[in-house]
Amino acid sequence: MQDYQVNIYFRQSWKDPRLRYDAPSPKMSKIRLGVDAQKLIWIPDTFFRNEKRAQFHEVTVDNRLMRVSSDGSVWYVSK
C-alpha cells in the first residue's frame, strides 16, 4: 500500500440567511471577519474520508480567511 502527502488550499462557500445584513454602502457589501469573529460563525464539518492524518497549517496566527456578503453568503479559506 502506498502513502502520499498533499498540501491543499481548501475553499468552501455556503449561504447562511442568519448572516444577512443591510449594507450601508457598496464597499460594505462584503466584510472580512477576523479570527475571533470566525469562531462565532457556523462552519460545515467537512472531512476527507479514509484520511490517515490531517493538520492545519498554523504559523504565528491561524491561516484562515472568512468573508461574509450582505446576502448571507460565506466564503471560507483554510490552508
PyMOL commands that place a pseudoatom at each C-alpha (Angstrom):
pseudoatom trace, name=CA, resn=MET, resi=1, chain=A, elem=C, hetatm=0, pos=[0.000, 0.000, 0.000]
pseudoatom trace, name=CA, resn=GLN, resi=2, chain=A, elem=C, hetatm=0, pos=[1.374, 3.426, -0.937]
pseudoatom trace, name=CA, resn=ASP, resi=3, chain=A, elem=C, hetatm=0, pos=[1.055, 6.562, 1.156]
pseudoatom trace, name=CA, resn=TYR, resi=4, chain=A, elem=C, hetatm=0, pos=[1.184, 10.093, -0.158]
pseudoatom trace, name=CA, resn=GLN, resi=5, chain=A, elem=C, hetatm=0, pos=[1.051, 13.598, 1.262]
pseudoatom trace, name=CA, resn=VAL, resi=6, chain=A, elem=C, hetatm=0, pos=[-0.919, 16.520, -0.128]
pseudoatom trace, name=CA, resn=ASN, resi=7, chain=A, elem=C, hetatm=0, pos=[-0.920, 20.213, 0.761]
pseudoatom trace, name=CA, resn=ILE, resi=8, chain=A, elem=C, hetatm=0, pos=[-4.111, 21.928, -0.303]
pseudoatom trace, name=CA, resn=TYR, resi=9, chain=A, elem=C, hetatm=0, pos=[-5.652, 25.366, -0.381]
pseudoatom trace, name=CA, resn=PHE, resi=10, chain=A, elem=C, hetatm=0, pos=[-9.171, 24.492, 0.777]
pseudoatom trace, name=CA, resn=ARG, resi=11, chain=A, elem=C, hetatm=0, pos=[-12.063, 26.832, -0.083]
pseudoatom trace, name=CA, resn=GLN, resi=12, chain=A, elem=C, hetatm=0, pos=[-15.684, 26.445, 0.929]
pseudoatom trace, name=CA, resn=SER, resi=13, chain=A, elem=C, hetatm=0, pos=[-18.731, 28.580, 0.360]
pseudoatom trace, name=CA, resn=TRP, resi=14, chain=A, elem=C, hetatm=0, pos=[-22.287, 28.396, 1.645]
pseudoatom trace, name=CA, resn=LYS, resi=15, chain=A, elem=C, hetatm=0, pos=[-25.246, 30.632, 2.326]
pseudoatom trace, name=CA, resn=ASP, resi=16, chain=A, elem=C, hetatm=0, pos=[-26.488, 31.280, 5.863]
pseudoatom trace, name=CA, resn=PRO, resi=17, chain=A, elem=C, hetatm=0, pos=[-29.597, 33.518, 5.887]
pseudoatom trace, name=CA, resn=ARG, resi=18, chain=A, elem=C, hetatm=0, pos=[-28.942, 34.360, 9.569]
pseudoatom trace, name=CA, resn=LEU, resi=19, chain=A, elem=C, hetatm=0, pos=[-25.909, 36.401, 8.446]
pseudoatom trace, name=CA, resn=ARG, resi=20, chain=A, elem=C, hetatm=0, pos=[-27.800, 38.712, 6.054]
pseudoatom trace, name=CA, resn=TYR, resi=21, chain=A, elem=C, hetatm=0, pos=[-27.405, 42.416, 6.705]
pseudoatom trace, name=CA, resn=ASP, resi=22, chain=A, elem=C, hetatm=0, pos=[-28.225, 45.746, 5.084]
pseudoatom trace, name=CA, resn=ALA, resi=23, chain=A, elem=C, hetatm=0, pos=[-25.001, 47.130, 3.650]
pseudoatom trace, name=CA, resn=PRO, resi=24, chain=A, elem=C, hetatm=0, pos=[-24.731, 50.881, 4.305]
pseudoatom trace, name=CA, resn=SER, resi=25, chain=A, elem=C, hetatm=0, pos=[-22.610, 51.266, 1.153]
pseudoatom trace, name=CA, resn=PRO, resi=26, chain=A, elem=C, hetatm=0, pos=[-21.372, 49.115, -1.744]
pseudoatom trace, name=CA, resn=LYS, resi=27, chain=A, elem=C, hetatm=0, pos=[-17.961, 48.904, -0.041]
pseudoatom trace, name=CA, resn=MET, resi=28, chain=A, elem=C, hetatm=0, pos=[-19.614, 47.209, 2.929]
pseudoatom trace, name=CA, resn=SER, resi=29, chain=A, elem=C, hetatm=0, pos=[-21.436, 44.549, 0.852]
pseudoatom trace, name=CA, resn=LYS, resi=30, chain=A, elem=C, hetatm=0, pos=[-18.648, 42.100, 1.761]
pseudoatom trace, name=CA, resn=ILE, resi=31, chain=A, elem=C, hetatm=0, pos=[-16.896, 42.124, 5.111]
pseudoatom trace, name=CA, resn=ARG, resi=32, chain=A, elem=C, hetatm=0, pos=[-13.825, 40.189, 6.158]
pseudoatom trace, name=CA, resn=LEU, resi=33, chain=A, elem=C, hetatm=0, pos=[-14.000, 38.625, 9.601]
pseudoatom trace, name=CA, resn=GLY, resi=34, chain=A, elem=C, hetatm=0, pos=[-11.103, 38.310, 11.996]
pseudoatom trace, name=CA, resn=VAL, resi=35, chain=A, elem=C, hetatm=0, pos=[-10.227, 35.081, 13.791]
pseudoatom trace, name=CA, resn=ASP, resi=36, chain=A, elem=C, hetatm=0, pos=[-12.249, 35.956, 16.915]
pseudoatom trace, name=CA, resn=ALA, resi=37, chain=A, elem=C, hetatm=0, pos=[-15.386, 36.655, 14.865]
pseudoatom trace, name=CA, resn=GLN, resi=38, chain=A, elem=C, hetatm=0, pos=[-14.867, 33.473, 12.821]
pseudoatom trace, name=CA, resn=LYS, resi=39, chain=A, elem=C, hetatm=0, pos=[-15.255, 31.429, 15.996]
pseudoatom trace, name=CA, resn=LEU, resi=40, chain=A, elem=C, hetatm=0, pos=[-18.828, 32.725, 16.306]
pseudoatom trace, name=CA, resn=ILE, resi=41, chain=A, elem=C, hetatm=0, pos=[-19.899, 31.636, 12.798]
pseudoatom trace, name=CA, resn=TRP, resi=42, chain=A, elem=C, hetatm=0, pos=[-21.157, 28.142, 11.972]
pseudoatom trace, name=CA, resn=ILE, resi=43, chain=A, elem=C, hetatm=0, pos=[-18.700, 26.276, 9.718]
pseudoatom trace, name=CA, resn=PRO, resi=44, chain=A, elem=C, hetatm=0, pos=[-19.582, 22.983, 7.983]
pseudoatom trace, name=CA, resn=ASP, resi=45, chain=A, elem=C, hetatm=0, pos=[-17.881, 19.931, 9.492]
pseudoatom trace, name=CA, resn=THR, resi=46, chain=A, elem=C, hetatm=0, pos=[-16.072, 18.918, 6.309]
pseudoatom trace, name=CA, resn=PHE, resi=47, chain=A, elem=C, hetatm=0, pos=[-13.908, 15.812, 6.375]
pseudoatom trace, name=CA, resn=PHE, resi=48, chain=A, elem=C, hetatm=0, pos=[-11.911, 13.649, 3.999]
pseudoatom trace, name=CA, resn=ARG, resi=49, chain=A, elem=C, hetatm=0, pos=[-12.981, 10.028, 4.080]
pseudoatom trace, name=CA, resn=ASN, resi=50, chain=A, elem=C, hetatm=0, pos=[-10.216, 7.489, 4.795]
pseudoatom trace, name=CA, resn=GLU, resi=51, chain=A, elem=C, hetatm=0, pos=[-7.587, 10.089, 5.654]
pseudoatom trace, name=CA, resn=LYS, resi=52, chain=A, elem=C, hetatm=0, pos=[-4.802, 8.792, 7.870]
pseudoatom trace, name=CA, resn=ARG, resi=53, chain=A, elem=C, hetatm=0, pos=[-3.684, 12.104, 9.312]
pseudoatom trace, name=CA, resn=ALA, resi=54, chain=A, elem=C, hetatm=0, pos=[-4.664, 15.734, 8.835]
pseudoatom trace, name=CA, resn=GLN, resi=55, chain=A, elem=C, hetatm=0, pos=[-3.425, 19.031, 10.205]
pseudoatom trace, name=CA, resn=PHE, resi=56, chain=A, elem=C, hetatm=0, pos=[-3.931, 22.734, 9.626]
pseudoatom trace, name=CA, resn=HIS, resi=57, chain=A, elem=C, hetatm=0, pos=[-1.010, 24.942, 8.712]
pseudoatom trace, name=CA, resn=GLU, resi=58, chain=A, elem=C, hetatm=0, pos=[-0.548, 27.411, 11.549]
pseudoatom trace, name=CA, resn=VAL, resi=59, chain=A, elem=C, hetatm=0, pos=[2.379, 29.772, 11.674]
pseudoatom trace, name=CA, resn=THR, resi=60, chain=A, elem=C, hetatm=0, pos=[2.103, 32.613, 14.191]
pseudoatom trace, name=CA, resn=VAL, resi=61, chain=A, elem=C, hetatm=0, pos=[-1.642, 33.018, 13.572]
pseudoatom trace, name=CA, resn=ASP, resi=62, chain=A, elem=C, hetatm=0, pos=[-4.386, 30.818, 12.162]
pseudoatom trace, name=CA, resn=ASN, resi=63, chain=A, elem=C, hetatm=0, pos=[-4.039, 30.635, 8.392]
pseudoatom trace, name=CA, resn=ARG, resi=64, chain=A, elem=C, hetatm=0, pos=[-7.724, 31.208, 7.591]
pseudoatom trace, name=CA, resn=LEU, resi=65, chain=A, elem=C, hetatm=0, pos=[-9.867, 33.807, 5.871]
pseudoatom trace, name=CA, resn=MET, resi=66, chain=A, elem=C, hetatm=0, pos=[-13.605, 34.343, 6.096]
pseudoatom trace, name=CA, resn=ARG, resi=67, chain=A, elem=C, hetatm=0, pos=[-15.689, 36.821, 4.145]
pseudoatom trace, name=CA, resn=VAL, resi=68, chain=A, elem=C, hetatm=0, pos=[-19.434, 37.384, 4.593]
pseudoatom trace, name=CA, resn=SER, resi=69, chain=A, elem=C, hetatm=0, pos=[-21.604, 39.072, 1.975]
pseudoatom trace, name=CA, resn=SER, resi=70, chain=A, elem=C, hetatm=0, pos=[-24.708, 41.099, 2.735]
pseudoatom trace, name=CA, resn=ASP, resi=71, chain=A, elem=C, hetatm=0, pos=[-26.924, 38.338, 1.273]
pseudoatom trace, name=CA, resn=GLY, resi=72, chain=A, elem=C, hetatm=0, pos=[-25.567, 35.825, 3.838]
pseudoatom trace, name=CA, resn=SER, resi=73, chain=A, elem=C, hetatm=0, pos=[-23.053, 34.146, 1.532]
pseudoatom trace, name=CA, resn=VAL, resi=74, chain=A, elem=C, hetatm=0, pos=[-19.924, 32.964, 3.331]
pseudoatom trace, name=CA, resn=TRP, resi=75, chain=A, elem=C, hetatm=0, pos=[-16.553, 32.345, 1.697]
pseudoatom trace, name=CA, resn=TYR, resi=76, chain=A, elem=C, hetatm=0, pos=[-14.075, 30.449, 3.889]
pseudoatom trace, name=CA, resn=VAL, resi=77, chain=A, elem=C, hetatm=0, pos=[-10.485, 29.554, 3.076]
pseudoatom trace, name=CA, resn=SER, resi=78, chain=A, elem=C, hetatm=0, pos=[-8.052, 27.479, 5.093]
pseudoatom trace, name=CA, resn=LYS, resi=79, chain=A, elem=C, hetatm=0, pos=[-4.615, 26.216, 4.250]
for i in range(1, 79): cmd.bond("trace and resi %d" % i, "trace and resi %d" % (i + 1))
show_as sticks, trace
zoom trace
